[in-house]
Amino acid sequence: MEDLLKSLLQAEALAEAEVAKANAERERIIQEALEQARRAEDQFAAGVAELRAPYLGQAEERATQAVAELKRKYGERHQHLRTLAEEREQAAADAAFAILLDPGKN
């Protein structure tokens, strides 16, 4: 009976050692997976910046072109309004002189 108990205790000790070994292996695998996930996350974050860069450059270029086009359009509009104002200024001055020269006519 004593040999049987010794054998069972020995088997139990071996089983506990195997469980401890399996737990240690499981923990190592978990830590390794976490480290791989961190590396993948870092690579993704770096990749996002690289992916975004060309689009930002294109957007900036389009914005610059849009600003230049708006400046051109507003410059043309400003010139057109200035020309109209000058034309109206002459007509207003002529009308004012006409009234001054012949007040009874109006």
C-alpha positions as CSV (number, residue, x, y, z in Angstrom):
1,M,0.0,0.0,0.0
2,E,2.9,2.3,0.8
3,D,4.3,1.8,-2.6
4,L,1.0,2.6,-4.1
5,L,0.7,5.8,-2.1
6,K,4.3,6.8,-3.1
7,S,3.5,6.1,-6.7
8,L,0.3,8.2,-6.5
9,L,2.1,11.0,-4.8
10,Q,4.8,10.8,-7.4
11,A,2.2,10.8,-10.2
12,E,0.5,13.8,-8.6
13,A,3.8,15.7,-8.4
14,L,4.5,14.9,-12.0
15,A,1.0,16.0,-13.0
16,E,1.4,19.3,-11.0
17,A,4.8,19.8,-12.7
18,E,3.2,19.3,-16.1
19,V,0.4,21.7,-15.2
20,A,2.9,24.3,-14.0
21,K,4.9,23.8,-17.2
22,A,1.8,24.1,-19.3
23,N,0.7,27.3,-17.4
24,A,4.2,28.8,-18.0
25,E,4.0,27.9,-21.7
26,R,0.5,29.4,-21.9
27,E,1.7,32.6,-20.3
28,R,4.7,32.8,-22.7
29,I,2.4,32.3,-25.7
30,I,0.0,35.0,-24.4
31,Q,2.9,37.5,-23.8
32,E,4.3,36.7,-27.3
33,A,0.9,37.3,-28.9
34,L,0.5,40.6,-27.0
35,E,3.9,41.7,-28.2
36,Q,3.1,40.7,-31.8
37,A,-0.2,42.7,-31.5
38,R,1.7,45.7,-30.2
39,R,4.2,45.5,-33.1
40,A,1.3,45.1,-35.6
41,E,-0.4,48.1,-34.1
42,D,2.7,50.2,-34.3
43,Q,3.2,49.2,-37.9
44,F,-0.4,50.1,-38.7
45,A,0.0,53.5,-37.1
46,A,3.1,54.2,-39.1
47,G,1.3,52.9,-42.2
48,V,-1.6,55.3,-41.7
49,A,0.7,58.3,-41.9
50,E,2.3,57.0,-45.1
51,L,-1.1,56.3,-46.6
52,R,-2.5,59.7,-45.7
53,A,0.5,61.7,-47.0
54,P,-0.3,61.5,-50.7
55,Y,-3.9,62.4,-50.1
56,L,-3.0,65.4,-48.0
57,G,-0.6,66.5,-50.7
58,Q,-3.3,66.2,-53.3
59,A,-5.8,68.0,-51.1
60,E,-3.4,70.8,-50.5
61,E,-2.6,71.2,-54.2
62,R,-6.4,71.3,-55.0
63,A,-6.9,73.9,-52.3
64,T,-4.1,76.0,-53.6
65,Q,-5.6,75.8,-57.1
66,A,-9.1,76.6,-55.8
67,V,-7.7,79.7,-54.0
68,A,-5.9,80.9,-57.1
69,E,-9.0,80.4,-59.2
70,L,-11.2,82.3,-56.7
71,K,-8.6,85.1,-56.5
72,R,-8.6,85.3,-60.3
73,K,-12.4,85.4,-60.4
74,Y,-12.7,88.0,-57.7
75,G,-10.0,90.1,-59.4
76,E,-12.0,90.0,-62.6
77,R,-15.2,90.9,-60.8
78,H,-13.5,93.7,-59.0
79,Q,-12.1,95.1,-62.3
80,H,-15.6,94.8,-63.9
81,L,-17.2,96.6,-60.9
82,R,-14.5,99.3,-61.0
83,T,-15.2,99.8,-64.8
84,L,-18.9,100.1,-64.2
85,A,-18.3,102.6,-61.3
86,E,-16.1,104.7,-63.5
87,E,-18.8,104.7,-66.3
88,R,-21.5,105.6,-63.8
89,E,-19.4,108.3,-62.2
90,Q,-19.1,110.1,-65.6
91,A,-22.8,109.8,-66.2
92,A,-23.6,111.1,-62.7
93,A,-21.2,114.0,-63.1
94,D,-22.8,114.9,-66.5
95,A,-26.3,114.8,-64.9
96,A,-25.1,117.0,-62.0
97,F,-23.6,119.5,-64.4
98,A,-26.8,119.5,-66.5
99,I,-28.9,120.3,-63.4
100,L,-26.5,123.0,-62.2
101,L,-26.4,124.6,-65.7
102,D,-30.2,124.4,-66.3
103,P,-32.0,124.0,-62.9
104,G,-35.5,124.5,-64.4
105,K,-35.2,121.8,-66.9
106,N,-35.7,119.0,-64.3
